[in-house]
Amino acid sequence: MSTIFYRYENSTSVKKDGKSHVHKETLIDGAKGLSFTYVKKLGDKSFTKVSCKQEGDVFKCMVKKDEKVENVEMDEKKLLAMLAKDKSLAF
């Protein structure tokens, strides 16, 4: 059984003009490391998902914007730079 030290979840779902707008934030810090997920969907026109998981000293991240998917491995310094660059990931 893994031990979770900290868990944060925030989820909002709203219907605007008959279209679903979703905003989800999840952060888990535990014995296996840190992981987080950010999802933002604005109807049918915009979809963004950022998901990162710590494996040792390396963070494996998947960034999906609309149909474009990018898988990236980075160290802590690059991850912090990515988080500082994108203000929506400041949760």
RAZIDA-V917570 format. One record per pair of residues at least 12 apart in sequence whose ideal C-beta (glycine too) atoms are under 6 Angstrom apart, sorted by the first residue. I is the first residue (numbers start at 1). J is the second residue. Records with the same first field share a line. If there is no record, write none. Layout:
I = J, J
//
This chain:
2 = 30, 31, 32
3 = 30, 31
4 = 30
5 = 29, 30
6 = 29
7 = 28
8 = 27
9 = 26
10 = 25
11 = 24
19 = 43
21 = 42
22 = 41
23 = 40
24 = 39
25 = 38, 91
33 = 54
34 = 54
35 = 53
36 = 52
37 = 51
38 = 50, 89
47 = 66
48 = 65
49 = 64
50 = 63
58 = 73
59 = 74, 79
60 = 73
//
